[in-house]
Amino acid sequence: MADVTISETLCFIVNKFSVVTKVQLKAILVGFYTKEELSDAKDLLFANSGKLKVEGLPRYVKRTKVDNRAKLIADDLLELCACLDEKGCFDCLPTYVARNLERVPSVKLEDMELFCVSQKLESLEKRLLAVESVNTKLDHTT
């Protein structure tokens, strides 16, 4: 049987990571979960990713009691997820499941459509920047 770990927060993040933009995911995380839930999820994710023996993962940063602590922890979680995803190790993590579905935010269909449009716009912006970068390099060589 696959390695299964109970964490509503990580269950939500892993299942929505490729569906919602990072900005939107961060807003949902900070708006729905407590600092303690985010911190516990961060501890668990860093512990599980450490077992994968992957080079170049972000280092664990202990966040002090500051006003924007939840946002910083959410950033840490999403940065680690992005790094694991880029290295093709995202699927090597345990399967995160929810014991209490009340602790998993629901995303309405119309919000999901907006998220998808936002994600496509973000992708187009990246592509446009890449094209502009190539054009700028070509202009400088002529």
BELFENMO-V236279 format. One record per residue. N is the residue number from 1. PHI is phi in whole degrees, -180 to 180 (999 if undefined). OMEGA is omega in degrees with one decimal (NA if undefined). BURIAL is # if it has 24 or more other C-alpha atoms within 12 Angstrom, else .. Layout:
# BELFENMO-V236279
{{N	PHI	OMEGA	BURIAL} {N	PHI	OMEGA	BURIAL}}
This chain:
# BELFENMO-V236279
{{1	999	-179.2	.} {2	-66	177.8	.} {3	-69	-177.1	.} {4	-117	180.0	.} {5	-130	179.7	.} {6	-85	174.4	.} {7	-165	179.4	#} {8	-60	-178.2	#} {9	-63	-179.6	#} {10	-71	174.7	#} {11	-59	179.7	#} {12	-65	-176.9	#} {13	-60	-176.4	#} {14	-63	-177.6	#} {15	-79	-179.2	#} {16	-107	-172.9	#} {17	-56	-177.4	#} {18	-93	-176.4	.} {19	-103	-174.7	#} {20	-119	177.4	#} {21	-68	-179.0	#} {22	-63	179.2	#} {23	-63	-179.8	.} {24	-69	178.7	#} {25	-63	178.6	#} {26	-62	179.4	#} {27	-62	178.9	.} {28	-67	-178.7	#} {29	-60	-177.6	#} {30	-68	-178.4	#} {31	-78	-173.7	.} {32	-104	-174.1	#} {33	-94	176.6	#} {34	-78	176.6	.} {35	-59	-178.9	#} {36	-67	178.4	.} {37	-64	178.5	#} {38	-65	179.8	#} {39	-64	177.6	#} {40	-62	178.6	#} {41	-64	179.1	#} {42	-63	179.5	#} {43	-58	-178.1	#} {44	-66	-179.1	#} {45	-65	178.7	#} {46	-66	178.0	#} {47	-64	-179.7	.} {48	-68	179.2	#} {49	-72	176.5	#} {50	-63	179.2	.} {51	-70	-178.1	.} {52	-78	179.7	.} {53	57	-179.9	.} {54	-97	178.7	.} {55	-76	171.1	.} {56	78	176.7	.} {57	-76	176.9	#} {58	-60	179.0	.} {59	-82	-179.9	.} {60	-75	178.0	.} {61	-117	177.3	.} {62	-79	-178.1	.} {63	-91	179.7	.} {64	-82	-177.5	.} {65	-77	176.7	.} {66	-113	-176.2	.} {67	-60	-176.3	.} {68	-98	-176.5	.} {69	-58	-178.7	.} {70	-61	179.2	#} {71	-65	179.7	#} {72	-66	178.3	#} {73	-65	177.5	#} {74	-61	176.3	#} {75	-59	179.7	#} {76	-61	179.1	#} {77	-60	-176.9	#} {78	-70	177.3	#} {79	-65	178.7	#} {80	-66	177.8	#} {81	-60	-179.9	#} {82	-63	179.9	.} {83	-65	177.9	.} {84	-62	179.4	#} {85	-65	179.8	.} {86	-62	-178.5	.} {87	-88	178.1	.} {88	72	-176.4	.} {89	-109	-176.3	.} {90	-59	-178.6	#} {91	-77	178.8	.} {92	-84	177.5	#} {93	-69	174.5	#} {94	-61	174.0	#} {95	-81	179.3	#} {96	-91	-178.3	#} {97	-125	179.3	.} {98	-105	173.6	.} {99	-85	-176.7	.} {100	-122	-177.4	.} {101	-66	175.0	.} {102	-66	-179.7	.} {103	-97	174.1	.} {104	-119	-178.0	#} {105	-65	175.8	#} {106	-96	178.5	.} {107	-113	-177.6	.} {108	-67	-177.6	.} {109	-56	-179.3	.} {110	-66	175.2	.} {111	-69	179.8	.} {112	-63	177.4	.} {113	-63	177.4	.} {114	-64	177.6	.} {115	-61	-179.3	#} {116	-64	177.8	.} {117	-64	178.7	.} {118	-63	179.8	.} {119	-64	178.2	.} {120	-64	177.8	.} {121	-63	177.8	.} {122	-61	178.5	.} {123	-64	178.3	.} {124	-63	178.6	.} {125	-62	178.8	.} {126	-64	179.6	.} {127	-65	179.0	.} {128	-63	177.3	.} {129	-62	178.7	.} {130	-64	178.4	.} {131	-64	179.0	.} {132	-62	179.3	.} {133	-64	178.2	.} {134	-64	179.4	.} {135	-63	179.7	.} {136	-65	178.5	.} {137	-65	178.6	.} {138	-66	179.0	.} {139	-64	-177.6	.} {140	-77	-179.3	.} {141	-88	-179.1	.} {142	-96	NA	.}}
